[in-house]
Amino acid sequence: MSARGSSLTVRSLLGEDAGLRLVVLVGEESLGRVISLHRVQKPGLALAGYVRQSHPEQVHVLGATELSYLASLPPAEARHGIETLIALDPACILVTKDLDVPQDLLDSSAAAGIPVLRTPMASPVAIEATQKFIELHLAPTASIHGVLLDVLGVGVLLMGKSGIGKSEAALELIMRGHRLVADDLVEVRRFSGDLLVGWASELIKHHMEVRGLGIINIKDMFGVAAVRDEKKMELVVELVRWDENGTPDRLGLDEMVYPILDVPVPMLRLPVSPGRNISSLIEVAARNRLLQVRGHHSAREFQERLDRALADARQHRFDQDVE
């Protein structure tokens, strides 16, 4: 697995994919400034002098509330509030609803090299769109060799050595009605809340390599219902040769995790040998994962019943010995 970081500049907010419909008022030469924090700040308290929760390299949004507050202040106090905001060194200042911007703010921003942008969008809509765009591009990403499938709504990542049968197992699952997300190389992005989302690059999207058949297009062959563009990753299944696995876990009490971008993902190791239907086992593993998410852990429940039965048997023998 190869991880990589992301970087974002103010210029990126001007792209059509951001959807913010921005106009640059001042600071066009400073659009290369870096945005390092995904949270968008409304600096109302900063204009009043409280700056403890404000951070540099962050997008600051000024709406009707902030601008009307500045307009209500005496000129000297308004200039002080603007200077306090500029001293925070924001990545840029975003004005919403096409509101008029005080000349003092434009002049101070231009002198400090801080871009001032304006959008016709209302503040809540602009903040949500900006934050979603920034989070998407600042989220850490990685590339993993494997196959990502949607099995019964569970995002299952198949891993294992080359030639062990990942694509063949995935193909059989697709023929059973499950869905392909990515084959061979899975791109992963980590969002806030330890959410991992995987997808395929545009070059190999909807395609799969099967030894002996070559490259096949799953979408064309099985229909649009057989693929999906991205999926939350919830379970890692590693295929291993039986002689490499040693003694397999018989009860399923050994809980393993596979770290992806520092997020521990539940993991199973499935030994591969002639006669084992791996695709059926993967499907059962997905069903078992659904039960575990809902609070039903079959192996633990069986172990608890076994422990109670042994305890009852010991108590029964003790009672007989006492009699």
C-alpha positions, -999 to 999 in steps of 0.1 A, spaced: 0 0 0 14 34 -10 0 64 9 2 100 -3 -8 134 10 -28 161 -8 -24 198 -13 -49 225 -22 -46 261 -33 -71 289 -34 -71 288 -72 -87 253 -69 -118 269 -55 -123 287 -88 -127 254 -108 -160 243 -122 -158 211 -101 -160 232 -69 -193 248 -81 -189 280 -61 -192 305 -90 -165 327 -76 -153 361 -87 -119 374 -76 -122 409 -62 -85 414 -51 -54 392 -48 -55 374 -81 -17 372 -79 -20 353 -46 -43 325 -57 -15 301 -51 -19 304 -13 -23 270 4 -54 258 21 -44 234 48 -75 230 70 -107 215 57 -130 234 81 -144 267 69 -144 295 94 -170 323 100 -149 349 117 -177 368 135 -159 367 169 -126 374 153 -139 407 140 -148 415 177 -113 406 188 -116 370 199 -93 349 178 -85 318 199 -104 294 176 -93 309 144 -64 294 123 -42 305 94 -44 288 60 -82 285 64 -110 298 43 -129 326 61 -165 333 51 -181 367 55 -219 368 51 -245 394 58 -241 391 96 -204 398 96 -206 427 70 -235 443 87 -216 441 120 -186 459 105 -210 485 90 -224 492 124 -191 500 140 -173 534 141 -147 536 113 -118 531 137 -133 500 153 -142 486 119 -106 490 107 -94 473 139 -117 444 133 -105 441 97 -68 442 108 -75 415 134 -90 393 106 -61 399 82 -36 392 110 -50 357 112 -34 351 78 -64 333 62 -59 314 30 -86 336 15 -117 356 24 -150 344 8 -179 369 6 -214 354 0 -246 366 -16 -228 390 -39 -226 415 -10 -208 448 -12 -173 446 4 -160 475 25 -131 492 8 -110 490 39 -112 452 37 -103 451 1 -73 474 6 -60 456 37 -64 422 19 -46 434 -12 -17 448 9 -14 415 28 -17 394 -4 -49 376 7 -74 369 -20 -110 381 -16 -135 361 -35 -172 366 -39 -201 342 -47 -238 347 -53 -245 317 -31 -260 321 4 -237 315 33 -249 281 45 -248 267 9 -214 282 2 -200 269 35 -213 234 29 -200 233 -7 -166 248 1 -161 225 31 -171 194 11 -148 203 -18 -118 211 5 -123 179 26 -125 158 -6 -91 172 -19 -73 173 14 -83 138 25 -52 114 26 -52 88 -1 -35 55 -9 -33 29 -36 -38 -8 -27 -34 -39 -48 -65 -59 -45 -102 -62 -56 -129 -41 -41 -165 -55 -42 -199 -46 -29 -211 -78 -14 -246 -75 2 -239 -39 8 -206 -46 26 -175 -31 10 -151 -61 8 -115 -57 -2 -99 -90 -15 -62 -92 -10 -36 -119 -16 -5 -128 -36 -6 -126 -74 -23 -157 -89 -41 -169 -58 -75 -164 -73 -88 -129 -63 -102 -120 -97 -118 -154 -102 -135 -153 -68 -146 -117 -76 -160 -128 -110 -180 -155 -95 -194 -131 -69 -204 -107 -97 -222 -136 -115 -241 -141 -83 -254 -105 -84 -228 -87 -63 -210 -56 -77 -174 -47 -88 -159 -14 -76 -122 -19 -86 -99 -46 -98 -61 -49 -94 -56 -13 -81 -79 2 -55 -77 39 -48 -86 48 -12 -95 81 5 -99 86 42 -125 111 52 -133 125 87 -147 100 111 -124 72 100 -144 67 68 -126 49 41 -139 50 5 -125 31 -24 -128 35 -61 -111 26 -94 -91 50 -115 -107 61 -148 -83 41 -168 -93 7 -153 -128 15 -142 -153 -13 -147 -126 -36 -161 -112 -68 -147 -82 -90 -157 -89 -127 -156 -60 -150 -164 -68 -169 -196 -95 -145 -207 -76 -112 -205 -93 -79 -199 -131 -79 -197 -155 -50 -193 -178 -60 -164 -203 -32 -171 -207 -41 -208 -209 -79 -200 -232 -80 -170 -249 -46 -171 -248 -14 -151 -261 -31 -120 -229 -52 -118 -207 -22 -110 -205 8 -88 -182 38 -88 -172 38 -51 -178 20 -19 -171 24 18 -145 -2 29 -157 -24 58 -140 -57 56 -106 -70 43 -104 -107 32 -69 -120 26 -66 -151 5 -37 -173 16 -25 -207 5 -34 -234 31 2 -244 38 11 -208 44 -16 -203 70 -6 -227 96 -35 -236 119 -66 -217 109 -89 -201 135 -116 -227 141 -140 -206 161 -135 -171 147 -125 -156 180 -92 -142 167 -102 -107 156 -76 -92 132 -75 -58 117 -57 -44 86 -46 -7 89 -55 14 59 -44 51 63 -42 44 100 -78 32 102 -81 -4 115 -104 -24 92 -117 -58 103 -98 -86 85 -102 -123 78 -77 -148 64 -93 -174 41 -71 -204 33 -73 -214 -3 -71 -251 -13 -87 -273 -40 -124 -279 -34 -130 -248 -13 -156 -225 -28 -139 -192 -19 -167 -170 -34 -193 -186 -11 -170 -181 19 -166 -145 11 -204 -140 8 -208 -157 42 -181 -135 56 -200 -104 44 -233 -117 59 -214 -124 92 -200 -89 91 -235 -75 88 -246 -95 119 -215 -82 138 -224 -46 130 -258 -52 144 -244 -66 176 -246 -104 169 -212 -121 171 -217 -158 165 -183 -170 177 -185 -150 209 -221 -161 216 -211 -197 210 -181 -193 234 -203 -178 260 -228 -207 258 -199 -231 260 -185 -214 291 -219 -215 307 -224 -251 299 -189 -260 314 -196 -239 345 -230 -256 350 -213 -290 346 -187 -282 372 -214 -269 396 -234 -301 390 -204 -323 398 -196 -302 429 -232 -306 441 -230 -343 436 -197 -345 455 -212 -326 484 -242 -349 486 
